[in-house]
Amino acid sequence: MVAKRRQSSVKLDDPKQTVSPARQGTARAPVPAMAPSVKSSSPDQRVGSTRTIIRASRVPTRFVEPSLLEQAEGLRDAILKSRLCHPDPWSYTPRTRSWELEAQRIIDDIAEGKDTETGRRAYEALAAEVGNDSEFQVARRQF
């Protein structure tokens, strides 16, 4: 069966000019070029002029270590995620609850501006305990 080709309703001024099949039916009328007006009240009324946009260049920044609060929140989120991803959540969940409560206490102390050195030591102790747990490592491989 032979399919009929859709005829274009666009008339071409130049016989050499063609319209691609994908663009048939979507041809637009040419926009006449107008000389820019001598006095215009707004930049939107100027026709034929160009506007240059200068963008700020991106300056490469050095890597900034996350703050203690961001690190503690990241540890708490990793603990929560490990609870969801662990292959045997029934035996693993009670341990994560205690870690989660400790992480939240550390986050609250840091956010309130309490002794930062004590908060840092508590965070490092919890991170070491969680990081050395073999079941946490199993769960971590899942996410």
Backbone as JSON, one array per atom type, in Angstrom:
{
  "sequence": "MVAKRRQSSVKLDDPKQTVSPARQGTARAPVPAMAPSVKSSSPDQRVGSTRTIIRASRVPTRFVEPSLLEQAEGLRDAILKSRLCHPDPWSYTPRTRSWELEAQRIIDDIAEGKDTETGRRAYEALAAEVGNDSEFQVARRQF",
  "N": [[0.85, -1.17, 0.0], [0.57, 2.2, -0.78], [1.56, 5.06, 0.8], [0.15, 8.28, 1.14], [1.83, 11.28, 0.67], [2.07, 14.15, 2.64], [1.15, 17.26, 1.48], [2.9, 20.29, 1.33], [1.89, 23.43, 2.5], [3.37, 25.6, 2.25], [4.74, 28.09, 0.36], [7.53, 28.42, -1.59], [9.86, 30.98, -2.13], [12.26, 30.97, -3.47], [13.33, 28.76, -5.9], [15.37, 26.96, -5.34], [15.34, 26.69, -2.66], [14.38, 24.55, -0.08], [12.07, 22.71, 1.97], [12.43, 20.78, 4.79], [11.11, 17.46, 5.35], [10.43, 17.06, 8.02], [9.98, 19.59, 8.95], [7.83, 20.5, 7.57], [4.8, 22.18, 7.34], [5.29, 23.59, 9.6], [6.46, 25.91, 8.93], [7.51, 29.27, 9.13], [6.5, 32.66, 8.7], [8.62, 35.02, 7.12], [10.47, 37.43, 9.02], [10.49, 40.81, 8.67], [13.38, 42.85, 8.44], [13.99, 45.64, 10.36], [15.07, 48.98, 10.57], [16.89, 50.28, 13.35], [15.26, 52.35, 15.69], [15.77, 55.84, 16.13], [15.35, 57.32, 18.5], [14.42, 55.71, 21.29], [12.26, 54.69, 23.87], [12.41, 52.51, 25.56], [14.42, 49.54, 26.07], [13.17, 47.33, 25.0], [11.78, 48.2, 22.81], [13.58, 48.65, 20.85], [14.66, 47.65, 17.71], [16.6, 45.42, 15.92], [18.95, 45.96, 17.24], [21.65, 44.81, 19.26], [22.14, 43.09, 22.34], [24.45, 42.81, 24.88], [25.3, 40.35, 27.14], [26.94, 40.01, 30.08], [28.4, 37.59, 31.92], [29.25, 36.5, 35.19], [32.38, 35.07, 35.81], [33.17, 31.73, 36.67], [34.86, 30.99, 39.51], [37.18, 28.66, 40.47], [36.71, 26.92, 43.46], [38.2, 25.98, 46.54], [38.07, 22.77, 48.09], [35.96, 22.53, 50.77], [35.92, 21.36, 53.99], [33.2, 19.62, 55.44], [31.14, 21.0, 58.04], [31.17, 20.26, 61.59], [28.58, 19.8, 62.44], [27.29, 19.15, 60.02], [28.67, 16.79, 59.42], [27.88, 15.16, 61.57], [25.12, 15.02, 61.08], [25.21, 13.67, 58.65], [26.24, 11.21, 59.49], [24.13, 10.34, 61.14], [22.12, 10.1, 59.18], [23.24, 8.08, 57.62], [23.14, 5.97, 59.42], [20.36, 5.66, 59.71], [19.71, 4.97, 57.08], [21.11, 2.6, 56.84], [19.67, 0.95, 58.49], [17.39, 0.5, 57.0], [18.41, -0.85, 54.82], [19.64, -3.15, 55.66], [20.21, -6.69, 55.53], [19.08, -8.35, 57.51], [16.95, -6.95, 59.29], [15.64, -7.26, 61.76], [17.31, -8.16, 63.84], [19.21, -6.21, 63.76], [18.12, -3.65, 64.09], [17.64, -2.82, 66.88], [20.23, -2.06, 67.77], [20.82, 0.04, 66.04], [18.99, 1.91, 66.88], [19.98, 2.86, 69.34], [22.36, 4.04, 68.42], [21.28, 5.96, 66.75], [19.88, 7.62, 68.57], [22.03, 8.6, 70.07], [23.47, 9.96, 68.07], [21.6, 11.94, 67.42], [21.51, 13.33, 69.82], [24.1, 14.37, 69.87], [23.98, 16.01, 67.61], [22.03, 17.87, 68.45], [23.38, 19.06, 70.63], [25.55, 20.27, 69.31], [24.21, 22.03, 67.6], [23.03, 23.74, 69.44], [25.21, 25.06, 70.33], [26.81, 24.21, 72.36], [29.65, 22.93, 74.21], [32.07, 22.56, 71.87], [34.31, 20.96, 71.56], [33.82, 18.75, 73.16], [31.59, 17.79, 71.83], [32.79, 17.15, 69.38], [34.53, 15.08, 70.15], [32.64, 13.2, 71.03], [31.26, 12.74, 68.66], [33.33, 11.64, 67.07], [33.85, 9.3, 68.53], [31.42, 7.92, 68.28], [31.3, 7.69, 65.49], [33.51, 6.05, 65.06], [32.7, 3.75, 66.42], [30.4, 2.99, 64.98], [31.49, 2.77, 62.41], [33.26, 0.63, 62.72], [31.63, -1.52, 63.07], [30.65, -4.62, 61.88], [28.2, -5.41, 60.79], [27.06, -2.99, 60.1], [28.72, -2.29, 58.01], [27.99, -4.26, 56.17], [25.35, -3.51, 55.66], [25.86, -1.01, 54.62], [27.07, -1.53, 52.19], [24.88, -2.15, 50.72], [23.63, 0.22, 50.08]],
  "CA": [[0.0, 0.0, 0.0], [1.36, 3.41, -0.91], [1.07, 6.13, 1.68], [0.15, 9.6, 0.52], [2.67, 12.28, 1.33], [1.38, 15.38, 2.94], [1.62, 18.38, 0.68], [3.21, 21.47, 2.12], [1.16, 24.63, 2.08], [4.35, 26.68, 2.23], [5.23, 28.4, -0.97], [8.91, 28.83, -1.53], [10.18, 32.07, -3.04], [13.43, 30.57, -4.25], [13.13, 27.36, -6.28], [16.42, 26.14, -4.76], [15.06, 26.54, -1.24], [13.51, 23.41, 0.21], [11.62, 22.55, 3.34], [12.62, 19.38, 5.16], [9.82, 16.82, 5.68], [10.12, 17.21, 9.44], [9.58, 20.96, 9.2], [6.67, 20.86, 6.75], [3.64, 22.57, 8.12], [5.7, 24.44, 10.71], [7.22, 27.03, 8.39], [7.08, 30.56, 9.66], [6.64, 33.77, 7.78], [9.86, 35.75, 7.39], [10.32, 38.65, 9.78], [11.24, 41.85, 7.98], [14.36, 43.56, 9.24], [13.68, 47.06, 10.45], [16.17, 49.79, 11.08], [16.64, 50.68, 14.73], [14.74, 53.7, 15.81], [16.77, 56.78, 16.63], [15.05, 57.56, 19.9], [13.46, 54.74, 21.82], [12.09, 54.91, 25.29], [12.8, 51.33, 26.33], [15.23, 48.62, 25.28], [12.3, 46.37, 24.34], [11.26, 48.77, 21.57], [14.65, 48.72, 19.85], [14.65, 46.55, 16.78], [17.83, 45.33, 15.17], [20.13, 46.19, 18.06], [22.05, 43.64, 20.03], [22.39, 43.34, 23.75], [25.51, 41.94, 25.36], [25.12, 39.93, 28.52], [28.22, 39.61, 30.65], [28.17, 36.73, 33.07], [30.4, 36.37, 36.09], [33.12, 33.84, 35.57], [33.22, 30.84, 37.83], [36.19, 30.86, 40.08], [37.23, 27.38, 41.16], [36.88, 27.05, 44.9], [38.83, 24.85, 47.19], [37.15, 21.89, 48.8], [35.8, 22.92, 52.16], [35.47, 20.23, 54.8], [31.9, 19.9, 56.05], [31.21, 21.36, 59.45], [30.91, 19.16, 62.51], [27.14, 19.56, 62.42], [26.98, 18.42, 58.78], [29.2, 15.45, 59.55], [27.03, 14.42, 62.5], [23.87, 14.74, 60.37], [25.52, 12.64, 57.67], [26.35, 9.94, 60.21], [22.77, 9.94, 61.53], [21.42, 9.66, 57.97], [23.8, 6.79, 57.22], [22.61, 4.98, 60.36], [18.96, 5.43, 59.32], [19.69, 4.27, 55.8], [21.6, 1.23, 57.04], [18.58, 0.18, 59.08], [16.47, 0.12, 55.93], [19.07, -1.68, 53.81], [20.28, -4.33, 56.23], [19.53, -7.93, 55.13], [18.3, -8.89, 58.65], [16.68, -5.76, 60.1], [15.09, -7.56, 63.08], [18.38, -8.23, 64.83], [20.07, -5.05, 63.6], [17.42, -2.42, 64.43], [17.86, -2.29, 68.25], [21.53, -1.41, 67.85], [20.77, 1.32, 65.33], [18.22, 2.87, 67.67], [20.88, 3.51, 70.3], [23.25, 4.91, 67.65], [20.49, 7.11, 66.26], [19.64, 8.53, 69.69], [23.3, 9.24, 70.4], [23.76, 10.91, 66.98], [20.68, 13.07, 67.55], [21.94, 14.1, 70.98], [25.3, 15.1, 69.44], [23.51, 17.08, 66.7], [21.37, 18.9, 69.25], [24.4, 19.79, 71.39], [26.32, 21.12, 68.39], [23.33, 23.09, 67.11], [22.81, 24.71, 70.52], [26.45, 25.77, 70.56], [27.48, 23.74, 73.58], [31.1, 22.69, 74.09], [32.31, 21.94, 70.58], [35.33, 19.93, 71.68], [33.12, 17.56, 73.68], [30.77, 17.3, 70.72], [33.68, 16.53, 68.39], [34.98, 13.78, 70.68], [31.49, 12.29, 71.03], [31.02, 12.38, 67.26], [34.39, 10.74, 66.62], [33.67, 8.0, 69.19], [30.27, 7.26, 67.66], [31.67, 7.34, 64.11], [34.41, 4.9, 65.13], [31.91, 2.58, 66.81], [29.54, 2.62, 63.85], [32.34, 2.38, 61.29], [33.9, -0.66, 62.99], [30.62, -2.57, 63.16], [30.63, -5.4, 60.64], [26.85, -5.42, 60.21], [26.86, -1.69, 59.46], [29.42, -2.36, 56.73], [27.16, -5.07, 55.28], [24.22, -2.66, 55.25], [26.38, 0.12, 53.84], [27.31, -2.01, 50.82], [23.59, -2.24, 50.04], [23.23, 1.53, 49.57]],
  "C": [[0.9, 1.24, 0.0], [0.74, 4.49, -0.04], [1.14, 7.45, 0.94], [1.03, 10.53, 1.34], [1.87, 13.55, 1.52], [1.98, 16.52, 2.15], [1.84, 19.59, 1.59], [2.42, 22.65, 1.57], [2.1, 25.83, 2.02], [4.82, 26.88, 0.8], [6.64, 28.96, -0.83], [9.17, 29.9, -2.57], [11.3, 31.67, -3.99], [13.25, 29.1, -4.63], [14.2, 26.44, -5.7], [16.15, 25.86, -3.28], [14.08, 25.38, -1.04], [13.13, 23.42, 1.68], [11.77, 21.08, 3.67], [11.27, 18.77, 5.54], [9.46, 16.99, 7.14], [9.6, 18.61, 9.74], [8.37, 21.38, 8.38], [5.5, 21.18, 7.67], [4.0, 23.46, 9.3], [6.51, 25.63, 10.23], [6.65, 28.33, 8.91], [7.29, 31.63, 8.6], [7.92, 34.52, 8.12], [9.56, 37.06, 8.12], [11.13, 39.73, 9.07], [12.19, 42.56, 8.93], [14.03, 45.05, 9.2], [14.88, 47.79, 11.01], [15.87, 50.19, 12.51], [16.17, 52.13, 14.79], [15.79, 54.59, 16.47], [16.56, 57.02, 18.11], [14.02, 56.54, 20.34], [13.42, 54.89, 23.33], [12.49, 53.7, 26.12], [13.6, 50.39, 25.46], [14.38, 47.6, 24.54], [11.8, 46.89, 22.99], [12.33, 48.85, 20.49], [14.62, 47.47, 19.0], [15.97, 46.56, 16.04], [19.08, 45.59, 15.99], [20.44, 44.91, 18.84], [22.33, 44.04, 21.46], [23.43, 42.34, 24.22], [25.26, 41.63, 26.82], [26.47, 39.43, 29.02], [27.91, 38.81, 31.91], [29.44, 36.67, 33.91], [31.09, 35.04, 35.82], [33.13, 33.02, 36.85], [34.66, 30.69, 38.28], [36.23, 29.52, 40.81], [37.51, 27.59, 42.65], [37.53, 25.8, 45.45], [37.77, 24.03, 47.9], [37.14, 22.31, 50.26], [35.25, 21.72, 52.92], [34.13, 20.57, 55.44], [32.06, 20.21, 57.54], [30.9, 20.14, 60.31], [29.43, 18.8, 62.54], [26.74, 18.77, 61.18], [27.51, 16.99, 58.82], [28.33, 14.59, 60.45], [25.68, 14.08, 61.84], [24.07, 13.66, 59.32], [25.63, 11.26, 58.3], [24.97, 9.44, 60.62], [21.99, 9.42, 60.32], [21.93, 8.31, 57.49], [23.29, 5.68, 58.13], [21.16, 4.64, 59.99], [18.86, 4.63, 58.03], [20.15, 2.82, 55.96], [20.52, 0.35, 57.65], [17.62, -0.32, 58.0], [17.08, -0.88, 54.95], [19.65, -2.97, 54.36], [19.5, -5.6, 55.85], [18.67, -8.54, 56.25], [17.97, -7.75, 59.61], [16.2, -6.07, 61.52], [16.18, -7.63, 64.15], [19.23, -6.95, 64.83], [19.43, -3.76, 64.12], [17.65, -1.94, 65.86], [19.2, -1.58, 68.41], [21.5, -0.05, 67.17], [19.96, 2.36, 66.09], [19.12, 3.6, 68.66], [21.85, 4.45, 69.58], [22.51, 6.16, 67.19], [20.22, 8.11, 67.37], [20.91, 9.28, 70.08], [23.66, 10.29, 69.34], [22.86, 12.13, 67.09], [21.06, 13.94, 68.73], [23.17, 14.95, 70.62], [24.89, 16.27, 68.53], [22.87, 18.21, 67.48], [22.38, 19.73, 70.05], [25.2, 20.73, 70.5], [25.47, 22.29, 67.92], [23.07, 24.16, 68.17], [24.07, 25.49, 70.86], [27.14, 25.38, 71.86], [28.93, 23.43, 73.26], [31.4, 21.91, 72.81], [33.35, 20.83, 70.66], [34.72, 18.63, 72.22], [32.25, 16.95, 72.59], [31.6, 16.6, 69.66], [34.15, 15.17, 68.87], [33.84, 12.77, 70.67], [31.17, 11.82, 69.62], [32.05, 11.38, 66.78], [34.25, 9.36, 67.25], [32.52, 7.23, 68.55], [30.6, 6.83, 66.23], [32.6, 6.14, 64.09], [33.64, 3.63, 65.48], [31.06, 2.08, 65.65], [30.39, 2.11, 62.69], [32.99, 1.02, 61.47], [32.91, -1.81, 63.08], [30.51, -3.3, 61.82], [29.25, -5.42, 59.99], [26.51, -4.08, 59.56], [27.53, -1.69, 58.1], [28.64, -3.19, 55.72], [26.0, -4.24, 54.75], [24.69, -1.53, 54.35], [26.65, -0.29, 52.39], [26.01, -2.07, 50.02], [23.15, -0.9, 49.49], [24.37, 2.27, 49.1]]
}
